[in-house]
Amino acid sequence: MSQRDMIRNHLSEVGNISTAEANTVYGITRLAARIGELRGEGLDIETEMHSDQMGRRFARYVCACPF
C-alpha cells in the first residue's frame, strides 16, 4: 500500500492527521508532500495550524471530502 493510500484511508476513518501521527503510525516523514499529491488528485484537504503545550506550532490536515 502506498503512503498516499495509507493517508487517504486514515483521513476517511479519522478525518484528520498530523505530521507526528503520520510518522509514528505509518513511518511517513514527508506528510506535506503526500498531502500536496492528494490535493492534486482532487481531495479537499484543509490545513489547520495548532500549538502544542510547549508552544510549538504544527499542521493538522483535515479532509472535508466524502469517501
N, C-alpha and C positions, 0 to 999 in steps of 0.2 A: 504494500500500500504506500502511495506517495505521501510526502509531507502535506501537500495540498489536500489530499483526500482525508488525512488524519485531522487537519484543521477544520475542513468542511464538516466532517462528522461531529467533531466537538462542538462547533457552532450550532449545528442542528439539534444536538442533545442538550447543551448547556446554555447556549445563546450568546456567550462571550468568552474571551480568552485573553490572558496577559502573556507577556514575554516569559515571565518566571514560570507560569503554568506550562507553556509550550516546551520550555527547556526541561523542566522537571519530569513531566509526564511523557513527552514524546521525543525528547532529545533534540528538539528543533531550536537552533541558535539564531536563526535569521527570520524571525516571525514577520517582521515588517515587509521583507521581500516577498514572502509567501502570501501575505495579505494583499500586497500590490498585484500579484498574479491573479488571485481570486477576484479582486475588483476588476481586473482586465477581462475576466470571464463573465462579468456582469453581476456579480454578487454585490448587494447593497450593504457594505460594511462600514460602520462609523467608528471613529477614533474618539475615545473619551480619555481625558487626562486626569490622573488621580495622584495623590501623595500618600506615601506610607507613613508609619509612625515616626520615622526619622526625618520626615520632610522631603524624601527623595521622590521625584516625580516619575511616573511610569504610565504607559499607554495600556488601555484595555480596549480591545476590539469587540464591537457589538454588531451582531448581524440582525438586520431588520428584514431579512428575506424569508419568505415562506418556503419551507422544504417539503 
